[in-house]
Amino acid sequence: MELAKQKCIPCEGGVPPLKEKELEAFQAQLDQEAPGWEVKSYKRLERTFKFPDFQSALDFVNKVGQIAETEGHHPNIELGWGFVRILLWTHAIGGLSQADFALAAKISRL
């Protein structure tokens, strides 16, 4: 199933973050569906989106916020003139889960 069509499954901790093989499989799928995301230190996903001005970047952030609320999974967001940087990880487990990859794909569809 496409990552962008998956529901983010809430994680309250107690499960391990994705390990190398699982991580590589999710990364390969994300690269096909939504290129541009990078796995950093096996612990988080990052992507910077570029915009022509601040207002466009802010509009994008608001759309990301709507998706995050709907999915119950919230990224860290950095907003500046002409850019938005999204950082994703599952805070409860201190690493990456399926929900991070699903949310990344959903955000990329914006």
Secondary structure, DSSP 8 states (H G I E B T S, - for coil): --GGGS------SSS----HHHHHHHHHHHHHHSTT-EEETTTEEEEEEE-SSHHHHHHHHHHHHHHHHHHT---EEEEETTEEEEEE-BTTTTB--HHHHHHHHHHHT-
